[in-house]
Structure formats: C-alpha cells, structure tokens
Amino acid sequence: MSNLETLRKRGNFTPKQSFVEPEKEPKVEINQPTQSAEIIETDKYIPSPNQRKTLKVSPQTKKELEELKRYLKVEYNYEAIQFLIDNYVNTQLSGQERNRFKDNTV
C-alpha cells in the first residue's frame, strides 16, 4: 500500500445516520386538450423553414467550394452555392429559360 492510499478517507466526514430516500408515488398527469388548441392534419409533409439539408460532394468539389468561399469572402457553403446559381441563371440562360427557372423554383 502506498503512502497516499493510507492517508485517503472514504468521505469528508462520517454521517451520524444513513440516508434513506422516501418512496415517492409516481405522478400521473392527464393531458386534456384545451379549447384554444387546434389540431391541423395534413397529408403532405411540410419541412421546417430552418431545417438543415446535406449535400454530398466529392473531396475535390469540397476543396473547390472552400476556395471559392475564400475568394468570395463568404462564411457559409450555401452563400457560395447561391452565388453560383445566381451567376449561372443571369449569364447562361436565355430570357425564356430564366423565366421558366424562376417560375419552377418559387
């Protein structure tokens, strides 16, 4: 036994009496709907507006996106992607294609 083990105590003090936890009855809560609550059921899934989405890309594309973020001085990936989409729509699409794109994405 080492010197530290001999000096070690089991606790800061010795209790005068032992602790016994009293038995508690389980709480039973009955949730009754209030009259002001409305239940809306829809068949269509509606995602939250702030829901996180993931996009899987190759490591090379990730490096290019990180470099583009540094070049554009933006912090988030979605800002760089939005810049690429806006630039493509404004420079590469014709007027009719641009209108169709905007109609389909609204």
Backbone torsions as a table, in degrees:
resi	resn	phi	psi	omega
1	MET	NA	135.1	-178.7
2	SER	-82.6	168.9	-178.7
3	ASN	-63.8	-37.1	-179.4
4	LEU	-67.7	-36.6	179.8
5	GLU	-67.3	-31.7	178.7
6	THR	-72.8	-30.2	-179.7
7	LEU	-82.5	-15.6	-174.8
8	ARG	-73.6	137.6	176.1
9	LYS	-106.7	161.9	177.8
10	ARG	-76.4	-25.3	179.3
11	GLY	-158.6	178.5	-179.8
12	ASN	-72.8	-30.3	-179.2
13	PHE	-151.8	164.8	176.2
14	THR	-96.7	128.1	-177.2
15	PRO	-72.0	149.4	177.8
16	LYS	-76.5	-35.6	175.6
17	GLN	-142.3	153.8	-177.0
18	SER	-79.8	153.0	-178.6
19	PHE	-89.5	130.4	175.6
20	VAL	-125.2	119.7	-178.0
21	GLU	-76.0	128.9	179.2
22	PRO	-69.5	147.0	178.8
23	GLU	-73.2	134.7	-179.0
24	LYS	-109.8	142.2	174.8
25	GLU	-80.3	138.3	180.0
26	PRO	-65.3	139.1	178.7
27	LYS	-77.2	133.1	178.2
28	VAL	-115.2	116.2	179.2
29	GLU	-110.3	133.5	177.5
30	ILE	-109.7	113.6	179.5
31	ASN	-90.2	109.6	176.5
32	GLN	-104.6	132.6	-179.1
33	PRO	-65.3	138.2	177.9
34	THR	-81.2	162.2	-177.8
35	GLN	-71.6	-24.1	-178.3
36	SER	-81.3	-15.1	-179.0
37	ALA	-78.2	137.5	177.9
38	GLU	-116.2	138.6	177.5
39	ILE	-104.7	120.1	-179.2
40	ILE	-114.5	119.6	178.8
41	GLU	-112.8	132.1	177.3
42	THR	-130.3	150.8	177.1
43	ASP	-84.4	-21.6	-176.0
44	LYS	-94.4	135.0	177.4
45	TYR	-73.7	126.9	179.1
46	ILE	-116.8	109.5	-178.4
47	PRO	-74.0	157.6	176.0
48	SER	-66.5	146.0	-179.2
49	PRO	-66.6	-24.5	-179.5
50	ASN	-102.9	22.4	-176.6
51	GLN	-72.7	135.0	-178.8
52	ARG	-78.3	137.0	176.8
53	LYS	-117.4	151.6	176.8
54	THR	-117.1	148.5	179.9
55	LEU	-133.6	119.0	-178.4
56	LYS	-89.6	126.1	178.8
57	VAL	-132.8	164.1	179.1
58	SER	-72.3	160.2	178.1
59	PRO	-58.9	-36.4	178.9
60	GLN	-64.4	-43.5	179.0
61	THR	-64.7	-37.5	177.9
62	LYS	-63.0	-43.0	177.5
63	LYS	-61.8	-42.2	179.8
64	GLU	-65.6	-38.5	178.5
65	LEU	-66.4	-41.1	177.4
66	GLU	-62.9	-41.0	178.2
67	GLU	-65.8	-40.7	177.1
68	LEU	-62.9	-38.9	177.3
69	LYS	-62.2	-41.3	177.7
70	ARG	-66.3	-40.6	-179.4
71	TYR	-65.5	-43.0	-179.0
72	LEU	-82.2	-10.5	-177.9
73	LYS	59.1	49.5	174.4
74	VAL	-116.0	157.1	-174.2
75	GLU	-95.9	-35.8	-171.9
76	TYR	-108.2	151.8	179.9
77	ASN	-62.4	-39.6	-176.5
78	TYR	-64.0	-28.2	177.9
79	GLU	-68.3	-41.6	178.7
80	ALA	-67.9	-40.5	178.4
81	ILE	-65.0	-41.5	178.3
82	GLN	-63.2	-37.8	176.3
83	PHE	-61.7	-44.5	179.7
84	LEU	-62.6	-42.5	179.7
85	ILE	-64.3	-48.4	-179.5
86	ASP	-60.7	-42.7	179.8
87	ASN	-63.6	-43.2	-180.0
88	TYR	-64.8	-45.8	-178.3
89	VAL	-62.4	-42.4	-176.0
90	ASN	-76.1	-28.0	-175.2
91	THR	-104.6	-30.9	-171.8
92	GLN	-101.9	-25.2	-176.1
93	LEU	-92.6	147.1	175.0
94	SER	-75.6	172.3	-179.3
95	GLY	-59.1	-43.0	180.0
96	GLN	-67.5	-42.9	178.5
97	GLU	-65.0	-38.3	178.7
98	ARG	-62.5	-43.7	178.6
99	ASN	-64.6	-41.3	178.5
100	ARG	-64.3	-40.7	178.2
101	PHE	-61.8	-46.3	-179.0
102	LYS	-66.5	-36.9	178.0
103	ASP	-65.6	-37.4	-177.1
104	ASN	-79.0	-20.0	-177.0
105	THR	-101.8	0.2	179.7
106	VAL	-82.8	NA	NA
